[in-house]
């Protein structure tokens, strides 16, 4: 359900930026979603279709660029993509790590008319 609030915030941001430029219509919104963000693209699309009605973003296309999870081992500095049930470093098997990618959630760009 948190997709509703996130979609509303995204739409507000996009409409504000479009209004600043004097754009007549928002054609496309390019979003970046990290694998670990907890955001479901289909839910964002559903809420966007509802929330954008009557705005200059109505019928805009949403594009999702998904970022996979990536981690860096604190012990040996190895950067790797964790497996579903194995988050240990594939090089030294340490479990002390830092998530370096996969939490992203932002509007990358908008295309306007």
C-alpha positions, 0 to 999 in steps of 0.5 A: 500500500505504500506505493500509493503515497510514493506514486502520489509524491512522484506525480506531484514532483513530475507535475511541479517540474513540468509546470516550471518549464511550461510543458503542455503535457507529460509524455513519459516518466523514467523511474529507477527502482532498486530491487530492494526498494520494496516497490512493485512497478505494477502497483505504481502503474496502477496508482499512477493511472488513477492519480494522473486522471485530469492532470497533464500527466494523464496517459503518460508512459511510465518506464522502469529501470530496475537496479539489481542488488549489489554488495561489497564485502567489508573484509576483502572489498569484493563487489558481488550480487548476493544470491537469494539465500546466500549473502556471504562473500563469494571470495572470502565467505565473510558475511559483513557487507555493505549494500552498494546498489539496489535501494534506489527509488527516484525519477530519472527524467521526464519527457514533456511536450 
